[in-house]
Amino acid sequence: QVHLVESGGGSVQPGGSLRLSCTAFGRIVALGTMRWYRQAPGKEREFVAIISAGGTTGYSDSVKGRFTISRDNVKNTVSLQMNSLKSEDTALYYCNTNTIWGQGTQVTVSS
């Protein structure tokens, strides 16, 4: 059984940066496509970024140009570098692969 653990969340001022990490633990043969999602209070969970096993990436329009997803297949880790953060980026950020979800890490952007 594989489980995902996110880390790196916190509080930052608008314009600041944070780097989230998601590490996979358990009986891992090979991690496939990984995704980041987020859910703000009172809103539905939304897609943020995706990275394939081969490193192809994609982003939602709301974060394109500000966020960068990457992965380390040796360490079974996927990261999300978030720059130029805005108040509307405030949310609980989740890592996902197939049907497996992490517990989430909170990002708060506020002055």
C-alpha positions as CSV (number, residue, x, y, z in Angstrom):
1,Q,0.0,0.0,0.0
2,V,1.3,3.4,-1.0
3,H,0.6,6.6,1.0
4,L,1.6,10.2,0.3
5,V,2.8,12.8,2.8
6,E,2.9,16.5,1.9
7,S,5.0,19.1,3.7
8,G,6.2,22.6,3.2
9,G,3.1,24.6,3.8
10,G,2.9,27.7,5.9
11,S,2.0,31.4,6.0
12,V,3.6,33.9,3.6
13,Q,2.9,37.5,2.5
14,P,1.6,38.2,-1.0
15,G,4.5,38.1,-3.5
16,G,6.3,35.5,-1.4
17,S,7.3,31.9,-2.2
18,L,6.8,28.5,-0.8
19,R,8.0,25.0,-1.8
20,L,5.7,22.1,-1.2
21,S,6.9,18.5,-1.2
22,C,5.1,15.2,-1.5
23,T,6.8,12.0,-0.7
24,A,5.5,8.5,-1.4
25,F,6.0,5.7,1.1
26,G,5.1,2.1,1.0
27,R,5.2,-0.7,-1.7
28,I,6.3,1.5,-4.6
29,V,7.1,-0.1,-7.9
30,A,7.1,3.1,-9.9
31,L,5.2,6.3,-9.4
32,G,3.2,7.3,-12.4
33,T,1.6,10.7,-13.1
34,M,1.5,12.9,-10.0
35,R,-0.8,15.9,-9.5
36,W,-1.3,18.7,-7.0
37,Y,-4.8,19.9,-6.2
38,R,-6.0,22.6,-3.7
39,Q,-9.1,23.3,-1.9
40,A,-10.0,26.7,-0.4
41,P,-12.6,27.2,2.3
42,G,-16.1,26.9,0.9
43,K,-14.8,25.9,-2.5
44,E,-14.5,22.6,-4.4
45,R,-11.1,21.0,-4.8
46,E,-9.4,22.2,-8.0
47,F,-6.5,21.0,-10.1
48,V,-3.2,22.9,-9.8
49,A,-0.5,21.0,-11.7
50,I,0.5,17.7,-13.2
51,I,3.7,15.9,-14.0
52,S,4.0,12.6,-15.9
53,A,6.4,9.8,-15.1
54,G,8.6,11.2,-18.0
55,G,8.5,14.7,-16.7
56,T,5.9,16.3,-18.9
57,T,4.1,19.1,-17.0
58,G,0.8,21.0,-17.1
59,Y,-0.7,23.8,-15.0
60,S,-4.0,25.4,-14.4
61,D,-4.4,28.8,-15.9
62,S,-4.5,30.4,-12.5
63,V,-0.9,29.3,-11.5
64,K,0.8,29.1,-14.9
65,G,4.0,31.1,-14.9
66,R,4.1,31.2,-11.1
67,F,4.2,27.6,-10.0
68,T,6.6,24.9,-11.1
69,I,6.1,21.2,-10.6
70,S,9.0,18.8,-10.5
71,R,9.8,15.2,-9.4
72,D,12.6,13.1,-8.2
73,N,12.0,9.5,-9.2
74,V,14.8,8.2,-7.0
75,K,13.4,9.8,-3.9
76,N,9.8,9.2,-4.9
77,T,9.1,12.9,-4.3
78,V,7.2,15.5,-6.2
79,S,7.6,19.2,-5.5
80,L,5.6,22.4,-6.2
81,Q,7.6,25.6,-6.2
82,M,5.2,28.5,-5.7
83,N,6.3,32.0,-6.5
84,S,4.5,35.4,-6.6
85,L,1.9,34.0,-4.3
86,K,-1.5,35.7,-4.1
87,S,-4.2,35.7,-1.4
88,E,-6.3,33.6,-3.7
89,D,-3.7,30.9,-3.5
90,T,-4.7,30.3,0.1
91,A,-5.9,26.7,0.3
92,L,-5.2,23.2,1.5
93,Y,-2.9,21.6,-1.0
94,Y,-3.1,17.9,-1.8
95,C,-0.8,15.5,-3.6
96,N,-2.4,12.8,-5.7
97,T,-1.5,9.8,-7.8
98,N,-4.2,7.5,-9.2
99,T,-6.7,7.1,-6.4
100,I,-4.2,7.9,-3.6
101,W,-4.4,11.3,-1.8
102,G,-2.2,12.8,0.9
103,Q,-3.6,14.5,4.0
104,G,-2.9,18.0,2.6
105,T,-0.7,20.9,3.7
106,Q,-2.0,24.4,4.4
107,V,-0.8,27.4,2.5
108,T,-2.0,30.8,3.7
109,V,-1.1,34.0,1.8
110,S,-1.9,37.1,3.8
111,S,-0.5,40.5,4.7
